[in-house]
Amino acid sequence: MTLLIGRTILVVDDEQDLREILCEELSAFGAKVSMAPSGRVALDLLESDKFDVLISDVRMADGDGITLLTQLKDKVAVKPKIFLCSGYNDITKESARGLGVIEIFSKPFQIDKMVRTIADSLI
């Protein structure tokens, strides 16, 4: 499957199993995937490397997804396409869009739908 071939994706989630599953699935679609366990680690990666896509959890213990997006606006020159994942209703679609978010995926999510939405945003 080649929907994401040549694309770089950063997956940010404090749940290691979910990070690894997303990495495997997105890699199977051709993406080069990096992982971060928190918003703080992700911001460091975003400042040093260029990513086409950022997929971040909203709630994380060490630097949540909303703080990451707020800091991203000021610190990263080339912004990736942003997607959020959440098992809660922490943020409305309107306020998420104000932070540059393209789509919010509710946990549990369908990986095929996620991949197609990401691929469509990169056209």
Buried (B, 14 or more C-beta within 10 A) or exposed (E): EEBBEEBBBBBBBBEEEBBBBBBEBBEBBBBBBBBBBBBBBBBEBBEEEEBBBBBBBBBBEEBBBBBBBEBBEEEBEEBBBBBBBBEEEBBEEEEBBEBBBBBBBEEEBEBEEBBEBBBEBEE
